[in-house]
Amino acid sequence: MLEIEAGEKTTIRFTLNGKPVQAQAESRMQLADLLRHVLKKYGTHVGCEHGICGACTVLVDGRAVRSCLMFAAQVEGASVVTVEGLSNATGGLSELQAAFRRHHALQCGFCTPGILASATQFLQDNNAPSEHEVRDMLSGHICRCTGYTGIVEAILMTAQKRGGA
Amino acid sequence: MKSAPFKYMRPDTLEEALSVLVEHGEDVRVLAGGQSLGAMLNMRIVTPSILLDLNLLTELSWIEEVRGFLATAALVRQRDALDDATVREHIPLLAQALPHVGHYQTRNRGTLGGSVAHADPSAEIPLVLATLGGEVELRTARQIRRVKASQFFRSALVTAREPDELLTALYWPRRNPAQRSAFVEFAVREGDFAIVAVACTLDAGTLRIGFAGCGETPQIIERTGLVDLDAATIQTIAREASAGLACQSDLLGSSEYRRQLAAVLASKAMSALTRETVHA
């Protein structure tokens, strides 16, 4: 049984964007804070810190989860992917990211990393989603700039381009 | 908002988890999916001295048919239950309710057992368990007991679980092939807490309607010997059922608003049952 005393730090080992990493974390540290404050991956944004806004969403073992509702110690041994890990092999925009750009699916970009994480898993689950299904998935993210239209289009067009829809 | 400091304990076996509860019961908060507890910790609504993380316990993530029940271990994720063919076959009401539970992202992590143990008054999973007449398995280091859902939910966020007990499984009565079911709710936005949620089953003339979001716990009404569920009967049952409900007022709506909404949603749910009959 792993035990971390209150206030004490422990070493967490996991895979971040395909590379093994280790970092020190206190028992109460959120995964979001481990990523940002310790590992300096500032692409993951923190909005509400209670699971509502969706900005901090990252992929843990392939699933989109709120990194403010997981503690750092919980990713021991897991594979975590943040927006920094979503670009293509040469470091350019992925197909999904390029679609976001093309369809004006962001303005300030605060919500975008979380939405990209969710959309990545969502398109793997469902290669031919309906607009209703995309909007239902997006209900887990708050975007105050776009009105969602461009985001919906970008996700649907990515699915279509991949040959699903 | 950051959680107050706590000692983090992550057992590798169920036995270890139960021994922590025996020793520290009152001081412990049990972490399953964390989609409610994580927020409560961050907002310091709860400040436990120990956080007991169950997430490594593979012993708590199975789904099995047990006599008249489909049993789901406590740590089955909502997402996995939604994808499970046996859940859809044997507890279709749960499959109908799960898309309303939180969001796509929170269902990836949230668990069936965690939702029942948390006992939020507006939560869908406790409502389905209570409407179907299901049971909760509670385990200590020394014994296992099963409590009917009707006795498990005591008040808002209060259950019959003792401090040294762990909720280990849920027992859902398996659907009789003739049973029909429907689930409807109203929330301000998709994925928000339901203001009122209604679950409904009809089986051999017995109608059960469960209401969440009205009072502190799920409220169930039953009518037997129903021959025909025509429009007039539906209206009468919906009116009578909602009149007898305990309804609370809060920022989202007054008790009278909730009562009215409960009647409307109950009618919708019953109508969905009859539409299903037509299609069958």
Boltz contact constraints between the chains, C-beta under 6 A:
constraints:
  - contact:
      token1: [A, 1]
      token2: [B, 11]
      max_distance: 6.0
  - contact:
      token1: [A, 1]
      token2: [B, 12]
      max_distance: 6.0
  - contact:
      token1: [A, 1]
      token2: [B, 16]
      max_distance: 6.0
  - contact:
      token1: [A, 2]
      token2: [B, 10]
      max_distance: 6.0
  - contact:
      token1: [A, 3]
      token2: [B, 9]
      max_distance: 6.0
  - contact:
      token1: [A, 4]
      token2: [B, 8]
      max_distance: 6.0
  - contact:
      token1: [A, 5]
      token2: [B, 7]
      max_distance: 6.0
  - contact:
      token1: [A, 6]
      token2: [B, 5]
      max_distance: 6.0
  - contact:
      token1: [A, 6]
      token2: [B, 6]
      max_distance: 6.0
  - contact:
      token1: [A, 6]
      token2: [B, 7]
      max_distance: 6.0
  - contact:
      token1: [A, 7]
      token2: [B, 5]
      max_distance: 6.0
  - contact:
      token1: [A, 27]
      token2: [B, 8]
      max_distance: 6.0
  - contact:
      token1: [A, 28]
      token2: [B, 3]
      max_distance: 6.0
  - contact:
      token1: [A, 28]
      token2: [B, 5]
      max_distance: 6.0
  - contact:
      token1: [A, 28]
      token2: [B, 6]
      max_distance: 6.0
  - contact:
      token1: [A, 49]
      token2: [B, 1]
      max_distance: 6.0
  - contact:
      token1: [A, 49]
      token2: [B, 42]
      max_distance: 6.0
  - contact:
      token1: [A, 50]
      token2: [B, 39]
      max_distance: 6.0
  - contact:
      token1: [A, 50]
      token2: [B, 42]
      max_distance: 6.0
  - contact:
      token1: [A, 51]
      token2: [B, 39]
      max_distance: 6.0
  - contact:
      token1: [A, 57]
      token2: [B, 105]
      max_distance: 6.0
  - contact:
      token1: [A, 63]
      token2: [B, 108]
      max_distance: 6.0
  - contact:
      token1: [A, 64]
      token2: [B, 105]
      max_distance: 6.0
  - contact:
      token1: [A, 64]
      token2: [B, 108]
      max_distance: 6.0
  - contact:
      token1: [A, 65]
      token2: [B, 108]
      max_distance: 6.0
  - contact:
      token1: [A, 65]
      token2: [B, 109]
      max_distance: 6.0
  - contact:
      token1: [A, 69]
      token2: [B, 34]
      max_distance: 6.0
  - contact:
      token1: [A, 69]
      token2: [B, 35]
      max_distance: 6.0
  - contact:
      token1: [A, 69]
      token2: [B, 38]
      max_distance: 6.0
  - contact:
      token1: [A, 73]
      token2: [B, 8]
      max_distance: 6.0
  - contact:
      token1: [A, 118]
      token2: [B, 105]
      max_distance: 6.0
  - contact:
      token1: [A, 137]
      token2: [B, 104]
      max_distance: 6.0
  - contact:
      token1: [A, 139]
      token2: [B, 103]
      max_distance: 6.0
  - contact:
      token1: [A, 139]
      token2: [B, 190]
      max_distance: 6.0
  - contact:
      token1: [A, 139]
      token2: [B, 191]
      max_distance: 6.0
  - contact:
      token1: [A, 140]
      token2: [B, 103]
      max_distance: 6.0
  - contact:
      token1: [A, 140]
      token2: [B, 104]
      max_distance: 6.0
  - contact:
      token1: [A, 140]
      token2: [B, 105]
      max_distance: 6.0
